[in-house]
Amino acid sequence: MEKKIEELKAELDSLLEANKKKRDYICLLFDSHKIKGGGENTKSTRVLNKKRKERRKNNRADRLHEQTEANKRHIKNPSNVELTNDQTNLLAKGLKFIPTPKEEQIHIRRQLLKDFDS
């Protein structure tokens, strides 16, 4: 009985191995040999992604700082009160700027439906 089980296991393993044959396909879009390596490029890709993320974060901060400084140059503040960055940015938008509160889409839809039903 055990001998028959071993034979069946061996036959099953051989069928599984035959089913798992790896097929290489030609990749037309980019270097396929780099992708097949997998583990080798993973660490360097993570490092590159981290560096890119830091660069983007720094660029955003630099742009925000430059914009705030440009806004401060154009605004005259005759009072002794120091304006915050948000206040400076709001004043830089001009006298015709009207801030509107953000409303949730669901609230707007409900109000439209109520108005429509009335």
Helices and strands as residue ranges (DSSP letters): H 2-19, H 32-37, H 39-74, H 85-92, H 105-117
